[in-house]
């Protein structure tokens, strides 16, 4: 099991809270807890192979919020390397 913390500015708005709960139906194997006072969502994921960073990111962007991952993203959740060599 892994835990991830996401900060999404503006989440405490009632509309966003309801929409996020609706979006979470797309990930039935993910448990979550919302801290609406601080615009944070805590996720518990049993199998990180079934959920990617992109999937979590889309949960928030679909409702108009910009998610920010707090801390380091676990290796098991990274599907692709977004780093591009310059030059």
NULO-167326 format. One record per residue (C-alpha): residue number from 1; x negated, y, z. Coordinates in Angstrom, 3 decimals. Example, Ala and Ser with C-alpha at 12.3 -4.5 7.8 and 13.67 -1.06 7.14 Angstrom:
2
+-----+----------+----------+----------+
|   k |       xx |       yy |       zz |
+-----+----------+----------+----------+
|   1 |  -12.300 |   -4.500 |    7.800 |
|   2 |  -13.670 |   -1.060 |    7.140 |
+-----+----------+----------+----------+
//
This chain:
87
+-----+----------+----------+----------+
|   k |       xx |       yy |       zz |
+-----+----------+----------+----------+
|   1 |    0.000 |    0.000 |    0.000 |
|   2 |   -1.136 |    3.525 |   -0.742 |
|   3 |    0.120 |    6.882 |    0.447 |
|   4 |    0.219 |   10.063 |   -1.620 |
|   5 |    1.118 |   13.573 |   -0.570 |
|   6 |    2.489 |   16.086 |   -3.084 |
|   7 |    2.947 |   19.820 |   -2.608 |
|   8 |    5.603 |   21.426 |   -4.820 |
|   9 |    6.153 |   25.130 |   -4.250 |
|  10 |    9.860 |   25.912 |   -4.107 |
|  11 |   10.984 |   22.389 |   -3.244 |
|  12 |   12.900 |   23.603 |   -0.205 |
|  13 |   15.632 |   25.011 |   -2.451 |
|  14 |   18.788 |   22.911 |   -2.092 |
|  15 |   19.115 |   22.440 |   -5.844 |
|  16 |   15.590 |   21.033 |   -6.118 |
|  17 |   16.062 |   18.688 |   -3.174 |
|  18 |   19.179 |   17.175 |   -4.732 |
|  19 |   17.581 |   16.887 |   -8.154 |
|  20 |   14.462 |   15.230 |   -6.722 |
|  21 |   16.591 |   12.644 |   -4.947 |
|  22 |   18.236 |   11.894 |   -8.284 |
|  23 |   14.842 |   11.590 |  -10.000 |
|  24 |   13.635 |    9.141 |   -7.350 |
|  25 |   16.162 |    6.593 |   -8.643 |
|  26 |   13.701 |    6.096 |  -11.520 |
|  27 |   11.161 |    4.628 |   -9.061 |
|  28 |   13.137 |    2.195 |   -6.877 |
|  29 |   10.015 |    0.538 |   -5.392 |
|  30 |    8.628 |    3.817 |   -4.050 |
|  31 |    9.511 |    5.061 |   -0.586 |
|  32 |    9.375 |    8.768 |    0.078 |
|  33 |    9.954 |   11.356 |    2.761 |
|  34 |   10.574 |   15.035 |    2.118 |
|  35 |    9.197 |   17.749 |    4.404 |
|  36 |   11.282 |   20.642 |    3.106 |
|  37 |    9.855 |   23.140 |    5.578 |
|  38 |    6.449 |   22.837 |    3.919 |
|  39 |    7.465 |   21.840 |    0.346 |
|  40 |    5.778 |   18.437 |    0.730 |
|  41 |    6.760 |   14.941 |   -0.342 |
|  42 |    5.057 |   11.867 |    1.133 |
|  43 |    5.086 |    8.727 |   -1.003 |
|  44 |    4.420 |    5.120 |    0.027 |
|  45 |    3.709 |    2.824 |   -2.899 |
|  46 |    3.287 |   -0.910 |   -2.379 |
|  47 |    1.869 |   -1.694 |   -5.829 |
|  48 |   -0.071 |    1.209 |   -7.384 |
|  49 |   -0.204 |   -0.676 |  -10.702 |
|  50 |    3.535 |   -0.047 |  -11.178 |
|  51 |    3.379 |    3.732 |  -10.630 |
|  52 |    1.073 |    6.220 |  -12.314 |
|  53 |    0.120 |    9.787 |  -11.582 |
|  54 |    1.900 |   10.773 |  -14.781 |
|  55 |    5.156 |    9.166 |  -13.561 |
|  56 |    5.034 |   11.076 |  -10.285 |
|  57 |    4.130 |   14.276 |  -12.112 |
|  58 |    7.138 |   13.892 |  -14.416 |
|  59 |    9.502 |   13.518 |  -11.431 |
|  60 |    8.701 |   17.086 |  -10.465 |
|  61 |    8.282 |   18.668 |  -13.886 |
|  62 |   11.685 |   17.290 |  -14.969 |
|  63 |   13.332 |   19.463 |  -12.323 |
|  64 |   11.177 |   22.525 |  -12.977 |
|  65 |    8.557 |   22.209 |  -10.224 |
|  66 |    4.772 |   22.122 |  -10.496 |
|  67 |    3.394 |   19.257 |   -8.345 |
|  68 |   -0.011 |   19.493 |   -6.685 |
|  69 |   -1.598 |   16.318 |   -5.379 |
|  70 |   -3.014 |   16.784 |   -1.893 |
|  71 |   -6.285 |   14.946 |   -1.378 |
|  72 |   -7.880 |   12.398 |   -3.665 |
|  73 |   -5.808 |   10.367 |   -6.119 |
|  74 |   -6.279 |    6.621 |   -5.526 |
|  75 |   -8.211 |    4.827 |   -8.275 |
|  76 |   -5.443 |    2.281 |   -8.811 |
|  77 |   -3.029 |    4.970 |   -9.938 |
|  78 |   -5.174 |    6.583 |  -12.603 |
|  79 |   -4.146 |    5.312 |  -16.011 |
|  80 |   -6.399 |    7.492 |  -18.074 |
|  81 |   -9.405 |    9.694 |  -17.643 |
|  82 |   -8.537 |   13.294 |  -18.485 |
|  83 |  -12.149 |   14.409 |  -18.383 |
|  84 |  -13.499 |   15.580 |  -21.722 |
|  85 |  -17.204 |   16.016 |  -22.401 |
|  86 |  -18.051 |   19.558 |  -23.483 |
|  87 |  -20.514 |   20.404 |  -26.198 |
+-----+----------+----------+----------+
//
